[in-house]
Amino acid sequence: MDEEQFKAASRDMTEYITNYITNIRDRRVLPEVEPGYLRPLLPDHAPDTPDEWSDVMADIERVIMPGVTHWHSPQFHAYYPTANTYPSILADMLSDAIGCIGFTWISSPACTELEVVMMDWLGELLGLPQQFLASSGGKGGGVIQGTASEASLVALLAAKTKMVNKLKEKKPDLLKDTITSKLIAYASDQAHSSVERAGLLAGVKMRQVVSNDEFAMRGPALRHAIQQDLKLGLIPFFEVLTMATSVCSFDNLRELGEVTQEFDLWLHVDAAYAGAAMVCEEYRYLMDGVELAQSFNFNPHKWLLVTFDCSAMWVKNANDLVDAFNVDPLYLKHDKQGLAPDYRHWQIPLGRRFRSLKLWFVMRLYGKQGFQAHIRKQIGLAHQFEDYVKADQRFELILPVTLGLVCFRLKKNNEVNEALLKNINSDGVMHLVPSKIRGTFFLRFCVCSELTETYDIEKSWQEVLKQTQRVLQQN
């Protein structure tokens, strides 16, 4: 493809993307294909000679779109949001064009330095304490990870290394394996499954602390668990606090922070979804006590209009990460080391894309007020759906709505609610996913798309009513 062909192809793809997003309401949310649908649509082998660009473009609709779940449809209400905006798409295009792999400062100085500044900008927007920001002049700072799951693992591994080194300093004869075998970390029984997986990957025990009737972990429960484990000769070292579980419940940050300080545990805050709401001052009460944490993470790629992947993580002491991940071969060294972060020491992979461009573009083109308007609008839409649920005596809420998630169910048994979900998803007008807590099956309705308006919420509710009528007639 020469320069002129590239220009023409770029225009084609840009136009296609714009039309796709503009007309996404016209597409069925869930595809109707079966596993294995795609292989028969493609040749058995890669082409010997180049295809035409026009053929590639035509095959997007023929091959790809029939199997796409349209996450950015205003009728997509599953999981939590994943952001998609024009500024972020354009930033990703530029990142791909530059194509740098920013593992050290010298490998692309702008890639590192823009990330340092953008993480400070973003931390200030959320109201994080100064000690988490590079601009404070201390040891803190931010880094862009791939996902919140990755951030939890990074924090856990750093905490593990810190505790092992601390104990070996006190008792040099202790074997590392002996210490590791006794380490134990904590999380709520409502924490994301990735937290348990982090424990498996790190090779440490992970204890689930029972949450209360509001599905939140409280300080006394954590203290009791730690005391029990100390009596067994275990070594508590790490706690993951969840801001917004699968039902959007919140662990008590101040209480848990005080307990982790009492027993000298690393406190990591997983605010993957809820963190974006902190741009609105009226929701910062949910973050009360964050100054007691050692690390904090949320996903701008969920609710803050930045495309995947972009997971923002801050630490009070970046040396804790460097001590855990520092491998410094000669070919990666440079004469400016120590003057700026080498982010390969702050993460699991070596390579990294120029993801801070997305933060820069989006923060500049929306601004604080644009973010606040977006978050407040979507929370308002969730309350609109909540009002519909509360007005229909056949339904009940699992918890009152705090942010953009509504957890609800018919006042029937689990089987009826499972049938309701199946009917909703089978028709393809909207897409929901379920959850199940303590034996209770329920439906999750999350406001996900930036394009969602009040009439989309009304349309979704009418679909719920339609499928409810069908299910109740069958049961």
N, C-alpha and C positions, 0 to 999 in steps of 0.2 A: 504494500500500500504506500503510494508516494504522498507527498505533501498535499497535493490538490485532492486526492482521494480521501485522505485523512480529514481534511476540512469538510468535505461533503458528508462523510460518514458521521462526523461529530455533529453536524447540523441535524442529520437524520435521527441520531440517538437522542439529542437534546429535545427535539420536537416530540419524539416518541414518549420520553419520560414525562414531559409536560402534559401531554394528552392523557397518559396513563393516570397521573395524579388528579387531573381536572375531572376526568370521567370515571373515577373509581367507584362512585355510587352505582354505576350501571352494571358492575360485575358482581356475580354471585360470590359471597364471602368465602365459603368453603368449596373446594373443588369436588367434583363427582368422580374422580378417577380412582382406580384400584391400584394396589402395589404392583409395580412392573409395567405400568402404562407406557413409560417413556421409551424403553429400549426398542420396541417395534417401530417407533417413529423415526429412528435414526439408522443410518447405514451400519453395517456390521463392523466396518473399519474406518479409521481416519482417512481423509482424501489424499490421493497421491499428488494431485495438483490443486492449486488454490481455488476455493469457491468464490463466487461473486458476493460482494457486500449486500447487494439487494436480496440474495437468497438467505443470508444470515438474518437480516431484518425480518423477512417473511416468516422465518422459522421461530421467531420469538412467540408469535401468537399461535402458531401451529403446534409447537413442541413444549414451550415453557409455560405460557399462561394457563393452559388447561390444568396444570398441576400446582398452581400457586394459591396459597392461602393469603388473602389480601389483608395483611395486618393493618393497613392504613385506611381501610374502609371505615366510614362512620358507623357501620353496623358490626364492626369487630369489637367485641367486649370481653375477650378472653385474656387470661394471664394478667400482666400489667402492661402499661404502654411501652412501645418502642418507637422512638421519635423519628420523624422524617420531615425535613424542611429544606427549601431550596438553598438557603445559605450553606447548610451543612453538606448537601449533595455537591455543591460547587466547590466547597473546601476539600472534600474527598477527591474530586477530580484533579484539583491542583496538587494534592498530596501524591496521588498516583503518577502525575506527570513529573514531579520533582524526583520521586522514587528513591529518596534517601532512606538509609537504615540507621536511625539515630541512636546507636548504642553508646557512643561516647560524644563528648562535646565536639571534638575535632572532626568526627564523621559527618557532622552538619551542625555548626554552631547555632543557627537559627532554630533548628528543631528542638534543641535543648533549652535555649534561652526563652523562646516563646512559651514553652511549657511551664517553666518556672514562673513567669509573669502571669500566665493565664490561670494557673492554679491559685495564685494569690488573689487575682480578681474574683475567681469563683468562690474561694473561701470567704472573702469579704462579703459577697452577695448573700451567702448563707448565714453570716454572723458567727463564723467560727472564731474561737479565741485566737489571739495573736500568736501564741506559741506554736500553732500549727502552720504558720505562714513563713515563707522564706524571707519576706520583707521585715520580719521582726528582728532579724539579725541573730537569732538564736540557732538552735540545731534542727528546727522543724522545717517542714516543706511538703509539697504535694507532688504526686506522680500520677500519670494516667495509666491505669491497668486496663486489661481487656474486659473483665467482668467483675462483679462483686464477689463471685465465687473465687476468682483468682486473688482478689484482695484479702479475703478471709484466710486463704492458704498462706499468702505472703506474711500476713501479720502473725499467724500461728507459728510459722517456721522461724520468724525473727524472735518471737517470744520464747520458743523452745531453745534456740541457740543462746539467748541471753540468760535463761535459767540454768542451762547446763554449764555455761562459762562461770556463772556466779557461784555455783556449788563446787565446781572444780577448783576455784580460787580458794575457797574455804578448806576443802579437803582434796588436795591434789591426787591422792591415791585412789579416789573414786573413779570407776570406769564410766565412760560416757554411756555405754549400753545399760549399765546398772541404773544410772539416773533416768535415762529415757524410759526404761521399763516401768518406772514409778510415776512418771508425769501424768497428770490428768487435767483435762480442759472441760469447760462448762458452756452450756447453751440451753435455752428454753426448749421444752418439748414442742414448741411451735416454731422453732427456728427453721430456716430453709434447709433442705436436704444437702445443699452444698457444704454446710458447716460440718455435718457428720462425715461427708466425703473428705473434707480437709483433714479431719482427724485420721482417717484411714491412710491418706497419702503421706501424712507426716509421721505415721507410726506411733501415735499416742492415743491413750484412752480418751473418749469423749463422753461425758455424762450429761444426760438430758434432765434438766431441773423442771419439775412439774409446775405449770403455770396455774394462775388462779382462775376464778369463774369468768373473768373477762379475758382469759387467754393471754395474760401478761405475766412475766416473771417479776417477782418482787425480791427485795433484799433479804428478808428473813429466810426465804426458801433457799437462796444461794448460800447464805451463811451456814445454814444447817447442813447442806450437802458438803460444803468444804470441811466443816468440823468432823463429819462422819469419815471423810476420806483421810484426813490427817490422822485420825485414830487408827486407820488401817495401814498407816505408814506410806501413804501416797503423797505425791508432791503436786499440789494445785499450782497452776502457773498461768492460766489463760481463760478468759471469758468473752464469749461473743454475745453482744446485746443486739436484739432485733428491733428496729424501728419500722413497723408495718409488716406483720406476719401475713400469712395467706388470708386472714380475715381482717387485716389492717389493724391489729391490736399492737400495743406498744409496751415493751418492757420498761420498767421504771428506771430511768437512766441515773438519777441522783442516788437512789437507794443502792443500786448495783455498783455504782462508782465508789460509793463509800465502803462497801464490803470489799471490793477488789483492792482498794487502798489499804484497808485493815490487814489483809492477808498477802499483800504485795503481788497481786496478779496483774497481768497485762489485760486491759479492757479494750476490746475492739468493737466499734459501733458499726453495725451493718444497717445502713439506711438506704438500701438500693433504690427503692421506690420513693419513700417518704422524704428523703433528703432534699429533693427539688422544692418541696413545699416551704422549706425554710427561707426561700427568697421573700416570702410573705411574713412580715413580722408577727402577724396574729397567730401563726402556727409554731413559733419558736419555743413556746412553752413545752412542746414535745421534746425539745432538745435540752431541757434544763438539766445541768450536771455534766454537759459534754466536756467541760474543762478537766474532768476527772479521768477521761479516756486517754489512752496512748495512741490510738489510731481511729480514724473515722473514714467511712467510705459511702459514696452514693453513686448512682448511675445517671449522668446527664443524658445518656442514650435511652433512658426510660421516659422521663417526663419533662426534660428540659430542652427539648427541641434539637438535640444533637443526634445524628445518626449513629447506629451501632458500628464499631465498638468504641466506647469512651466511658470508662469507669474511674471516677475521681477518688483518689485515696490520699489522705494526709496523715503524717506522723509527727509526734512531738520531737522525736530524736531520730533523724535519718541514719545516724551511725548504727542504730540497731538493725536496720535493713542491710547496710553495707557489710556489717560484721557477719551477717548470715549468708550473703550471696556473693561476696567478693572473691572472684577468681580473676587474676590479673596477668595473663600471658603477655609476652613481650610485644606481639603484633597488635595488641589493643592499647598499649601504653602510648602516652603522648606528653609533650612537655608543658601542657597547661593543666595537668591533673591537680585537683584540689582547689582550683579557682572557680569551678562550676561543677554541677553534678554530672557524673557519668551514670546515666539512668539504668544501664545494664546491671548495676549493683542494687537497684531498687525493685527488681522484678525477677520472675522466673525465666522467661525467654531472654535470649541475647538480643535478637532483632526487635525493632519497634518502628512503627510508621509515624508519620508527621501528623499525629492526631490533634495536636494543639491548634492546628489551623482551623479545625471545626469549632472549637471553643471561641477562638478569636472572631471568626466570621459571625457566628450566631450571637455572641454577646454584643458585638457592635451593632448588628442589624435588628436586634430586639431590645436590648437595654434592660435595665432592671424593671422598668415599668411594663415593658412588653412581656417579660417573664411572669410578673405578678398578674397581669391581666389574663394570661393563658391559664395559669394555675387556678385562679379564682373562678374563671369561667367553667373549667372542667369540674371543679368541686361543686359548683352550682348545678351543673347538669346531673351530677350524681345525686344530689339532693332532690332534684326533680323526679328521678326514677324512684328514689326512696319514698317520696310522697305518694307515688302511684301504688307502691307496695303496701304502705301503711293504710291507704284508703280502701284496700280490698281485703275484707276480713278472711279470705281464704288463704292469705299469705302471712308469713312472719319474717322478721329480720333476725339474723344471728347476732348482730351487734349494731348499735346506732352508727350512722355514717360519719366518719371523721374527715376523710379525704375524698378520693375519686372512686372508691370501691363500695359496692352494695352487695352484701351477702344475704341471700333470702331463700325461702323455700315455701312450698305448699304445706299447710298444716295436715300433712298426710304422712304415711310411712316412707321409708327410703325408696322402696320400689317405685312408688308413684312419682317421686321426684326424679328418679333416674329415667323413668319413661318420659317425663316432661323435657329433660335435657336432651334426650335422644331425638325427640320430635323436633325440637327447636333447631338442632344442628343438622338434622336430615333435610329440612326444608331449605336451608342455605341462605335464608334472609338475613340471619345474624349468627354470630358464633359466640358461645359461652363455654366455659369449662367449670367443672365442679370442684368441690373439696369435701373432705370428711373429717370431722373432729369429734373424738369421743363417741364414735358410733353414729353421729348425725351427718347425713348427706345433705348438701345444699348447693345452690348455684351461685356463681360469682359473676357479677355484672360490673365491669370496669370501663370507665370512660377512657378510651385509648387514643383515638385519632384526633389530631389537631383540627380536622375538618368537621368534627361532630357539632351539630347545632340542636336546638331544642326540638325541632321537628324530627330529628333522627332519634331522639330519646322517646318521643311519642310513638314513632314507628316501631321501635323495639318493644315498647310496652304492649302495643297492639298485637305484635307477634307472640309475645308471652301469653296474652289473653287467649288468642286463637288456639295455641297449642295446649293451653290449660283446659279449654273446653273439650278438645279432642281426648285428652288423657282422662279427664273426669268421666266422660261418657263411656270410656273403655274400662274404667275401674269402678 
